[in-house]
Amino acid sequence: MTAQTTAAATAVSETATTPEATRYERGIALLEKAYGVDATAQTVGYLDTLSPDYSRYLVEAGFADVYGREAIDQRGREVINIIAMSALGGLEGQLQRHIEAALVLGTTPTEIVETLFHLSLIIGHPRANAALAVARTVFDALGIDPVPAEAA
């Protein structure tokens, strides 16, 4: 992680909600809300080693400018990400991170499973099955039983 990333991450908690917060600080704050401080620092630090310009672009344009729009809350955006990544397929690692973030932001396991169940009609059973397998991995790692007690 670069000194710039560390300094920005430290400053976020103090300035991210103020009008004078930079795009970078706002983006970092949204990342930390969904993914946690450590995972955000790890991801940004890793991207900094490849391309600091791309890292900054992702934080500012992706998170501050897009995730930060108010018409859809961050929880809703994570559900959209789950839908898109499930439809695309082949993005299991990223799908896992977005399922984790959706849970952190208040999406219930039942909502995630129902979303993927519904998608099976649109994206096909193989892609929905693959996405459900990723969800199962996340639920197992977190000790979550996604089947409501009344359905068991």
TIFILO-758221 format. One record per residue: residue number from 0; chain; x, y, z of N, C-alpha, C in turn. Coordinates in steps of 0.05 Angstrom, whole numbers, plus 5000, padded with zeros to 4 digits. Example, Ala and Ser with C-alpha at 12.3 -4.5 7.8 and 13.67 -1.06 7.14 Angstrom:
BEGIN
[atom 0,'A',[5264,4886,5156],[5246,4910,5156],[5264,4934,5156]]
[atom 1,'A',[5257,4955,5142],[5273,4979,5143],[5258,5001,5157]]
! end
This chain:
BEGIN
[atom 0,'A',[5017,4977,5000],[5000,5000,5000],[5018,5025,5000]]
[atom 1,'A',[5009,5044,4985],[5025,5069,4983],[5020,5087,5007]]
[atom 2,'A',[5038,5105,5012],[5034,5124,5033],[5009,5141,5028]]
[atom 3,'A',[5004,5147,5002],[4980,5162,4995],[4955,5147,5002]]
[atom 4,'A',[4954,5121,4997],[4931,5105,5003],[4926,5104,5033]]
[atom 5,'A',[4948,5099,5048],[4946,5098,5077],[4936,5124,5089]]
[atom 6,'A',[4947,5146,5079],[4938,5172,5089],[4909,5178,5082]]
[atom 7,'A',[4901,5171,5058],[4873,5175,5050],[4854,5158,5067]]
[atom 8,'A',[4862,5133,5072],[4845,5115,5087],[4842,5126,5116]]
[atom 9,'A',[4863,5136,5127],[4862,5147,5154],[4844,5171,5156]]
[atom 10,'A',[4845,5188,5135],[4830,5213,5135],[4801,5209,5130]]
[atom 11,'A',[4793,5186,5118],[4766,5182,5109],[4746,5184,5132]]
[atom 12,'A',[4751,5171,5154],[4731,5172,5176],[4725,5200,5186]]
[atom 13,'A',[4744,5217,5183],[4740,5245,5193],[4728,5263,5172]]
[atom 14,'A',[4732,5258,5146],[4724,5277,5126],[4704,5267,5105]]
[atom 15,'A',[4699,5242,5104],[4684,5231,5081],[4655,5242,5080]]
[atom 16,'A',[4644,5250,5102],[4617,5260,5101],[4615,5290,5099]]
[atom 17,'A',[4637,5303,5099],[4637,5332,5096],[4636,5341,5067]]
[atom 18,'A',[4625,5364,5061],[4623,5373,5034],[4651,5376,5021]]
[atom 19,'A',[4671,5382,5037],[4697,5386,5025],[4713,5360,5021]]
[atom 20,'A',[4702,5337,5028],[4716,5312,5023],[4721,5309,4993]]
[atom 21,'A',[4745,5299,4987],[4752,5295,4959],[4737,5271,4948]]
[atom 22,'A',[4737,5270,4921],[4725,5246,4908],[4738,5221,4918]]
[atom 23,'A',[4765,5221,4921],[4779,5198,4930],[4770,5190,4958]]
[atom 24,'A',[4768,5209,4976],[4759,5203,5004],[4730,5192,5004]]
[atom 25,'A',[4713,5204,4988],[4685,5194,4986],[4685,5165,4976]]
[atom 26,'A',[4701,5160,4955],[4702,5133,4944],[4712,5113,4964]]
[atom 27,'A',[4734,5120,4978],[4745,5102,4999],[4724,5096,5021]]
[atom 28,'A',[4710,5117,5029],[4689,5113,5050],[4668,5094,5041]]
[atom 29,'A',[4659,5095,5016],[4639,5076,5006],[4650,5048,5004]]
[atom 30,'A',[4675,5045,4995],[4688,5019,4995],[4689,5008,5023]]
[atom 31,'A',[4698,5023,5042],[4701,5014,5070],[4674,5006,5082]]
[atom 32,'A',[4653,5020,5075],[4626,5014,5085],[4618,4986,5077]]
[atom 33,'A',[4623,4978,5053],[4615,4952,5043],[4635,4930,5047]]
[atom 34,'A',[4660,4936,5045],[4681,4915,5045],[4699,4916,5070]]
[atom 35,'A',[4697,4936,5086],[4713,4938,5110],[4739,4953,5104]]
[atom 36,'A',[4751,4963,5125],[4776,4978,5123],[4799,4961,5113]]
[atom 37,'A',[4803,4938,5124],[4825,4921,5116],[4824,4912,5087]]
[atom 38,'A',[4800,4902,5079],[4797,4892,5052],[4800,4915,5032]]
[atom 39,'A',[4790,4939,5039],[4793,4962,5022],[4823,4969,5019]]
[atom 40,'A',[4837,4971,5041],[4865,4977,5040],[4881,4956,5024]]
[atom 41,'A',[4874,4931,5027],[4887,4910,5012],[4882,4912,4983]]
[atom 42,'A',[4857,4917,4975],[4850,4919,4947],[4863,4943,4934]]
[atom 43,'A',[4860,4966,4947],[4872,4991,4936],[4902,4989,4935]]
[atom 44,'A',[4914,4977,4956],[4943,4974,4956],[4952,4956,4934]]
[atom 45,'A',[4938,4934,4929],[4945,4915,4907],[4943,4930,4880]]
[atom 46,'A',[4921,4944,4876],[4917,4958,4850],[4939,4980,4847]]
[atom 47,'A',[4947,4993,4869],[4968,5013,4868],[4994,5001,4857]]
[atom 48,'A',[4999,4975,4863],[5024,4962,4854],[5023,4957,4824]]
[atom 49,'A',[4999,4955,4813],[4996,4951,4784],[4994,4977,4768]]
[atom 50,'A',[4976,4994,4778],[4972,5020,4765],[4959,5039,4785]]
[atom 51,'A',[4974,5057,4796],[4962,5077,4814],[4940,5093,4801]]
[atom 52,'A',[4944,5098,4775],[4923,5113,4760],[4897,5098,4759]]
[atom 53,'A',[4899,5072,4753],[4874,5055,4752],[4862,5054,4780]]
[atom 54,'A',[4878,5050,4801],[4868,5049,4828],[4852,5074,4835]]
[atom 55,'A',[4864,5097,4829],[4850,5123,4835],[4825,5125,4818]]
[atom 56,'A',[4826,5117,4793],[4802,5118,4775],[4780,5101,4787]]
[atom 57,'A',[4786,5077,4795],[4766,5059,4806],[4753,5071,4831]]
[atom 58,'A',[4769,5082,4849],[4759,5094,4874],[4742,5119,4868]]
[atom 59,'A',[4753,5136,4851],[4739,5162,4846],[4715,5158,4827]]
[atom 60,'A',[4719,5147,4804],[4698,5145,4784],[4678,5123,4791]]
[atom 61,'A',[4689,5100,4798],[4672,5077,4805],[4656,5081,4830]]
[atom 62,'A',[4670,5088,4851],[4656,5089,4877],[4645,5117,4883]]
[atom 63,'A',[4662,5138,4883],[4652,5165,4890],[4630,5174,4870]]
[atom 64,'A',[4635,5170,4844],[4617,5181,4824],[4593,5163,4817]]
[atom 65,'A',[4597,5137,4817],[4575,5119,4810],[4561,5108,4835]]
[atom 66,'A',[4577,5094,4852],[4565,5083,4876],[4553,5105,4894]]
[atom 67,'A',[4565,5129,4892],[4557,5151,4909],[4532,5165,4900]]
[atom 68,'A',[4521,5158,4877],[4496,5170,4868],[4474,5162,4887]]
[atom 69,'A',[4454,5179,4891],[4434,5174,4911],[4409,5160,4901]]
[atom 70,'A',[4405,5157,4876],[4380,5146,4866],[4376,5116,4874]]
[atom 71,'A',[4399,5102,4876],[4398,5074,4885],[4418,5073,4908]]
[atom 72,'A',[4409,5061,4931],[4428,5059,4953],[4449,5038,4948]]
[atom 73,'A',[4469,5038,4965],[4492,5020,4961],[4483,4990,4963]]
[atom 74,'A',[4464,4984,4980],[4454,4957,4982],[4442,4948,4955]]
[atom 75,'A',[4426,4966,4944],[4414,4960,4918],[4434,4956,4896]]
[atom 76,'A',[4455,4972,4897],[4477,4970,4877],[4491,4943,4880]]
[atom 77,'A',[4495,4933,4904],[4507,4907,4908],[4490,4885,4897]]
[atom 78,'A',[4464,4887,4900],[4446,4867,4888],[4448,4868,4857]]
[atom 79,'A',[4449,4891,4846],[4453,4894,4817],[4479,4881,4809]]
[atom 80,'A',[4500,4885,4824],[4526,4872,4819],[4524,4841,4819]]
[atom 81,'A',[4509,4831,4839],[4505,4802,4840],[4491,4792,4815]]
[atom 82,'A',[4471,4806,4807],[4456,4799,4783],[4474,4799,4758]]
[atom 83,'A',[4488,4821,4755],[4505,4824,4731],[4527,4803,4730]]
[atom 84,'A',[4541,4798,4753],[4563,4779,4753],[4553,4750,4750]]
[atom 85,'A',[4529,4745,4761],[4517,4718,4757],[4511,4714,4727]]
[atom 86,'A',[4500,4735,4715],[4493,4732,4686],[4518,4729,4669]]
[atom 87,'A',[4539,4744,4675],[4563,4742,4659],[4578,4716,4663]]
[atom 88,'A',[4578,4706,4687],[4592,4681,4694],[4622,4685,4694]]
[atom 89,'A',[4636,4666,4706],[4665,4668,4706],[4677,4689,4724]]
[atom 90,'A',[4661,4700,4741],[4671,4721,4759],[4667,4713,4788]]
[atom 91,'A',[4671,4688,4795],[4664,4678,4821],[4678,4693,4844]]
[atom 92,'A',[4703,4700,4841],[4717,4715,4862],[4704,4741,4868]]
[atom 93,'A',[4698,4756,4847],[4685,4782,4850],[4656,4779,4860]]
[atom 94,'A',[4642,4758,4850],[4615,4753,4859],[4615,4747,4889]]
[atom 95,'A',[4634,4732,4898],[4636,4727,4927],[4639,4753,4943]]
[atom 96,'A',[4656,4770,4934],[4660,4796,4948],[4634,4813,4948]]
[atom 97,'A',[4619,4812,4926],[4595,4828,4925],[4572,4815,4941]]
[atom 98,'A',[4572,4789,4943],[4552,4776,4961],[4559,4783,4990]]
[atom 99,'A',[4584,4782,4997],[4592,4790,5024],[4584,4819,5030]]
[atom 100,'A',[4590,4837,5011],[4583,4865,5015],[4553,4869,5017]]
[atom 101,'A',[4537,4855,5001],[4508,4857,5002],[4498,4849,5030]]
[atom 102,'A',[4510,4828,5041],[4502,4820,5068],[4509,4841,5089]]
[atom 103,'A',[4533,4852,5087],[4542,4873,5105],[4522,4897,5104]]
[atom 104,'A',[4513,4903,5080],[4496,4926,5076],[4466,4921,5081]]
[atom 105,'A',[4460,4896,5091],[4432,4891,5100],[4416,4873,5082]]
[atom 106,'A',[4426,4863,5060],[4411,4844,5043],[4411,4818,5058]]
[atom 107,'A',[4388,4805,5059],[4386,4780,5074],[4394,4757,5056]]
[atom 108,'A',[4403,4735,5069],[4410,4711,5053],[4386,4702,5036]]
[atom 109,'A',[4362,4704,5046],[4338,4696,5031],[4335,4713,5006]]
[atom 110,'A',[4340,4739,5009],[4338,4757,4986],[4358,4750,4964]]
[atom 111,'A',[4382,4743,4973],[4403,4735,4954],[4395,4709,4940]]
[atom 112,'A',[4387,4689,4955],[4379,4664,4943],[4355,4668,4924]]
[atom 113,'A',[4335,4683,4932],[4312,4688,4915],[4319,4703,4890]]
[atom 114,'A',[4338,4722,4892],[4348,4736,4868],[4360,4716,4848]]
[atom 115,'A',[4377,4698,4858],[4390,4679,4841],[4370,4658,4830]]
[atom 116,'A',[4350,4651,4847],[4329,4633,4838],[4314,4646,4815]]
[atom 117,'A',[4306,4671,4818],[4292,4685,4796],[4309,4687,4771]]
[atom 118,'A',[4335,4692,4775],[4353,4694,4752],[4354,4669,4736]]
[atom 119,'A',[4350,4646,4748],[4352,4620,4734],[4334,4620,4709]]
[atom 120,'A',[4312,4634,4711],[4293,4635,4688],[4304,4653,4665]]
[atom 121,'A',[4321,4672,4672],[4330,4692,4653],[4358,4685,4643]]
[atom 122,'A',[4376,4677,4661],[4404,4672,4653],[4410,4643,4649]]
[atom 123,'A',[4391,4626,4656],[4395,4597,4653],[4404,4584,4679]]
[atom 124,'A',[4397,4559,4681],[4403,4544,4706],[4433,4540,4711]]
[atom 125,'A',[4450,4535,4691],[4478,4531,4697],[4491,4556,4710]]
[atom 126,'A',[4485,4579,4699],[4496,4604,4711],[4484,4609,4739]]
[atom 127,'A',[4458,4605,4742],[4446,4608,4769],[4457,4588,4788]]
[atom 128,'A',[4461,4563,4780],[4473,4543,4797],[4501,4551,4806]]
[atom 129,'A',[4517,4561,4787],[4544,4570,4794],[4543,4593,4814]]
[atom 130,'A',[4525,4612,4811],[4523,4634,4829],[4513,4625,4857]]
[atom 131,'A',[4494,4606,4857],[4485,4595,4882],[4507,4580,4897]]
[atom 132,'A',[4525,4567,4882],[4548,4554,4895],[4566,4574,4908]]
[atom 133,'A',[4570,4597,4895],[4586,4619,4907],[4572,4629,4932]]
[atom 134,'A',[4546,4633,4931],[4531,4643,4954],[4533,4622,4977]]
[atom 135,'A',[4531,4597,4971],[4533,4576,4991],[4561,4578,5005]]
[atom 136,'A',[4582,4582,4989],[4609,4585,5001],[4610,4608,5020]]
[atom 137,'A',[4598,4631,5013],[4598,4654,5030],[4582,4648,5055]]
[atom 138,'A',[4558,4637,5052],[4541,4631,5075],[4555,4612,5094]]
[atom 139,'A',[4567,4591,5083],[4582,4572,5100],[4604,4585,5115]]
[atom 140,'A',[4620,4602,5102],[4642,4615,5115],[4633,4634,5137]]
[atom 141,'A',[4609,4645,5134],[4598,4663,5154],[4580,4650,5175]]
[atom 142,'A',[4576,4623,5171],[4558,4608,5189],[4529,4616,5186]]
[atom 143,'A',[4521,4622,5162],[4493,4630,5156],[4478,4607,5144]]
[atom 144,'A',[4454,4602,5155],[4436,4583,5143],[4416,4599,5126]]
[atom 145,'A',[4417,4597,5099],[4399,4614,5083],[4370,4604,5082]]
[atom 146,'A',[4365,4581,5092],[4338,4570,5091],[4322,4579,5115]]
[atom 147,'A',[4301,4595,5110],[4285,4604,5133],[4274,4580,5149]]
[atom 148,'A',[4272,4584,5176],[4264,4562,5194],[4237,4550,5185]]
[atom 149,'A',[4218,4567,5176],[4192,4557,5169],[4192,4540,5143]]
[atom 150,'A',[4213,4543,5127],[4215,4528,5102],[4230,4502,5106]]
[atom 151,'A',[4244,4499,5128],[4260,4474,5132],[4242,4451,5140]]
! end
